[in-house]
């Protein structure tokens, strides 16, 4: 039998010898961009982003614009360029206010080591009423600044205050603490440090609880004293929390207003030498109605806080230990 396949006669070809049509290769899926997980994460963070844009970024932009303007007595703004910043740089009160703000912030920061020592004492094993002590220390931090100021105004009173009475027992004639230049800002700083101790105690106390007791047991076996354990184990392991408390304390320190206003009042003779940057901002914006100059001071506060915070984050690599 003769088979005819194509133009070939008399040749038989097995089905396996038939040519196989090549199949087209399947297209490779496009690689997914790294770090992209779809639109759902953005949908969930959208309310927060809108809040940040509406209540933080947009006010900063508005303040930056107002700092280049001058507000008229009946409203309206006139663009005046850098005049507000030139006036601010030549204003001695602004320079003094910046120094006062730095002094107040430094005093508040000096309370962080005290808060760490007190948190370490409160977290001692077997201490009774530890929770009561934490609440007691934390109450000044959540109390109204006006209430705190009224109590401390009585303590600082130069005529019948308890502080001058205690000093008189040892033969020291105490000054008028809140109305004497030099003493006033230090007195306010001490109140700020006292009021912020509770915040540091709570945050650092939580960090102390996360330290494993095995470290201290190993140190005791090696003969380390309590102080050596505190400096070699406790302090390095709580440095992330110390860094957090430091950042918050610096930001709060540069926002000094309500405590200073409540303790010293508007007609204090030492107010000009003791006012803070935020107090000058308040006075120019709401008393003098010079919103353009106040906006320039507000931008100065923003820049100073940003610079200090930037250096804090840069320096954290040298003293913060993450385990």
C-alpha positions in Angstrom: 0.0 0.0 0.0 1.3 3.4 -0.9 0.8 6.3 1.3 0.8 9.8 0.0 1.6 12.5 2.4 2.1 15.9 1.0 4.0 15.6 -2.3 5.8 12.4 -1.2 4.7 9.1 -2.8 5.6 5.7 -1.5 7.0 6.8 1.8 5.3 6.1 5.1 5.8 8.4 8.1 4.9 7.6 11.6 2.8 10.0 13.5 5.7 10.6 15.9 7.7 11.9 12.9 5.2 14.7 12.1 6.6 18.1 12.8 5.5 19.7 16.1 4.2 23.2 15.9 6.1 25.3 18.5 4.0 26.9 21.2 4.3 30.6 22.0 6.1 31.1 25.4 3.9 32.3 28.2 4.4 35.9 29.1 6.2 36.4 32.3 4.3 38.3 35.0 5.4 41.8 35.5 7.4 42.2 38.7 5.6 43.8 41.6 7.2 47.1 42.6 9.1 46.7 45.8 7.4 48.2 48.8 4.0 48.5 47.1 1.2 46.6 48.8 -1.7 48.0 46.9 -4.1 50.8 47.8 -5.6 49.5 51.0 -2.8 50.7 53.3 -3.2 54.2 51.9 -6.9 54.0 52.4 -6.5 53.2 56.0 -3.9 56.0 56.7 -5.9 58.6 54.6 -7.8 60.0 57.6 -4.5 60.5 59.5 -2.9 62.1 56.5 -5.8 64.5 56.0 -5.6 65.4 59.7 -1.9 66.1 59.5 -2.3 68.2 56.3 -5.3 70.1 57.7 -4.1 70.8 61.2 -0.3 70.8 60.9 1.0 71.4 57.4 -1.5 73.9 56.2 -1.2 76.1 59.4 2.6 76.1 58.9 2.2 77.3 55.3 -0.2 80.0 56.4 2.1 81.1 59.2 5.0 81.2 56.8 3.0 83.4 54.4 1.8 85.8 57.2 5.4 86.2 58.3 6.1 88.2 55.1 3.1 90.5 55.6 1.9 93.3 57.8 -1.6 93.3 59.2 -3.6 96.5 59.0 -5.6 97.8 61.9 -8.9 96.8 60.2 -7.6 93.5 58.8 -6.0 92.6 55.6 -2.4 91.9 54.9 0.3 93.8 53.0 3.3 92.0 51.6 6.5 93.6 53.1 9.1 90.9 52.4 11.7 90.2 55.1 11.0 93.3 57.2 9.5 91.2 60.0 12.6 89.0 60.2 14.9 92.0 60.2 12.9 93.5 63.0 13.0 90.3 64.9 16.8 89.9 64.6 17.3 93.4 66.0 14.8 93.0 68.8 16.6 92.5 72.1 13.5 91.1 73.8 13.4 88.2 71.3 17.0 87.3 72.1 16.4 87.5 75.8 13.2 85.3 75.3 15.3 82.7 73.4 17.8 82.6 76.3 15.0 82.3 78.8 13.4 79.5 76.8 16.7 77.6 76.6 17.2 78.0 80.4 13.7 76.7 81.2 14.2 73.8 78.8 17.6 72.9 80.4 16.0 72.9 83.9 13.3 70.6 82.7 15.8 68.3 81.1 17.7 68.2 84.4 14.7 66.5 85.9 15.0 63.4 83.6 17.9 61.8 85.7 15.8 62.5 88.8 12.8 60.8 87.2 15.0 57.8 86.3 16.2 57.4 89.9 12.7 57.8 91.3 11.3 55.3 88.7 14.0 52.8 89.8 13.0 53.2 93.4 9.3 52.8 92.7 10.0 49.6 90.7 12.0 47.9 93.5 10.6 44.4 94.1 8.4 44.1 97.1 7.7 47.8 97.4 4.2 48.4 98.9 1.8 50.9 97.4 3.9 51.3 94.2 0.9 52.0 92.1 -0.3 54.7 94.5 3.1 56.4 94.3 3.0 56.4 90.5 -0.4 58.0 90.5 0.8 60.5 93.1 3.8 61.5 91.0 1.7 61.6 87.8 -1.0 63.9 89.1 1.0 67.2 88.7 1.6 66.4 85.0 -2.2 66.1 84.2 -3.3 68.9 86.6 -4.3 72.2 85.1 -1.3 74.6 84.8 -3.3 77.3 86.4 -3.9 75.2 89.5 -0.3 74.3 89.7 0.7 77.9 89.3 -1.6 79.1 92.1 0.0 76.6 94.6 3.5 77.6 93.6 2.7 81.3 93.7 1.9 80.8 97.4 5.1 78.8 98.0 7.2 81.5 96.2 5.5 84.5 97.9 8.3 86.8 99.2 6.4 87.9 102.3 4.6 84.9 103.7 5.6 82.0 101.4 6.7 78.7 102.9 9.9 78.7 101.0 11.2 81.9 102.4 10.0 80.8 105.9 12.1 77.7 105.7 15.1 79.8 104.5 14.6 82.2 107.4 15.0 79.3 109.9 18.6 79.0 108.8 19.2 82.8 108.6 18.7 83.3 104.9 16.5 86.2 103.7 14.8 84.8 100.6 14.1 87.1 97.6 10.9 87.7 95.8 11.2 84.7 93.6 8.7 85.4 90.8 9.3 89.2 90.6 13.1 89.4 90.6 14.9 89.2 87.2 17.1 86.1 87.1 15.2 84.3 89.8 11.9 84.4 88.0 12.7 82.2 85.0 14.6 79.7 87.3 11.6 79.5 89.6 9.3 78.8 86.7 11.7 76.2 85.4 11.7 74.4 88.8 7.9 74.2 88.7 8.1 72.9 85.2 10.6 70.2 86.2 8.5 69.2 89.2 5.4 69.0 87.1 7.1 66.8 84.4 8.6 64.3 86.7 5.5 62.2 86.7 5.6 61.7 82.9 9.2 60.6 83.1 8.5 58.2 86.0 5.7 56.5 84.1 7.6 56.1 80.8 10.9 55.1 82.4 9.1 52.8 84.8 7.5 50.9 81.9 11.0 50.6 80.4 12.4 49.2 83.6 9.8 46.5 83.8 11.0 45.2 80.4 14.5 44.5 81.7 15.1 40.8 82.4 16.1 40.0 86.0 18.7 37.6 84.6 21.0 40.5 83.9 20.9 41.6 87.5 21.4 38.1 88.8 24.5 37.6 86.6 25.8 41.0 87.7 25.4 40.0 91.4 27.2 36.7 90.8 30.1 38.8 89.4 30.1 41.0 92.5 28.6 44.2 91.0 27.3 46.7 93.4 23.8 48.2 93.1 25.2 51.4 91.7 27.3 49.5 89.2 24.2 47.5 88.1 22.3 50.8 87.7 24.9 52.4 85.6 26.0 49.3 83.5 22.6 47.6 83.1 19.7 49.9 83.8 20.8 53.1 82.1 21.9 51.5 78.8 18.8 49.4 78.5 16.4 52.3 79.1 18.2 54.7 76.7 15.4 54.4 74.0 12.9 55.6 76.6 15.3 58.3 77.8 15.6 59.5 74.2 11.8 59.7 73.9 11.4 61.6 77.1 14.1 64.0 76.1 12.5 64.7 72.8 9.1 65.4 74.4 10.7 67.5 77.2 12.5 69.7 74.7 9.4 70.3 72.6 7.3 71.1 75.7 10.1 73.4 77.0 10.1 75.5 73.9 6.3 75.8 74.1 6.4 77.5 77.5 3.5 79.9 78.0 0.7 78.9 80.2 2.8 78.1 83.3 4.8 81.4 82.9 1.7 83.4 82.3 -0.2 81.9 85.3 2.8 82.3 87.8 4.0 85.7 86.8 0.9 87.5 85.5 0.7 90.4 83.1 2.0 93.2 85.3 5.0 91.5 86.9 8.1 93.8 86.9 10.3 90.9 85.9 8.1 89.8 83.0 10.1 91.5 80.3 13.4 89.9 81.4 11.6 86.5 81.9 9.2 86.1 79.0 9.5 83.1 76.6 9.3 83.0 72.8 5.7 81.8 72.9 4.8 84.6 75.3 6.2 87.2 72.9 4.2 85.4 70.1 1.0 85.7 72.2 1.7 89.4 73.0 2.4 90.4 69.4 -0.5 88.4 67.9 -3.3 89.0 70.4 -2.3 92.1 72.4 -0.5 94.2 69.8 -2.4 92.7 66.9 0.7 92.5 64.8 0.1 89.1 63.3 2.8 89.3 60.7 5.5 89.9 63.3 4.0 87.2 65.5 4.1 84.8 62.6 7.8 85.5 62.1 8.4 84.6 65.8 6.3 81.5 65.3 8.5 80.4 62.4 11.6 81.1 64.6 10.2 78.7 67.2 9.5 76.1 64.5 13.1 76.4 63.2 14.7 76.3 66.6 12.7 73.2 67.6 13.5 71.5 64.3 17.2 72.2 64.6 17.4 71.0 68.2 15.4 67.9 67.4 17.6 67.2 64.3 20.7 67.2 66.4 19.1 65.0 69.0 18.3 62.4 66.4 21.9 62.7 65.1 23.4 62.3 68.5 21.2 59.3 69.5 23.5 56.9 67.6 26.2 57.7 70.2 24.2 57.0 73.4 21.0 55.1 72.6 21.3 51.3 72.7 18.6 49.3 70.9 18.5 45.6 71.9 
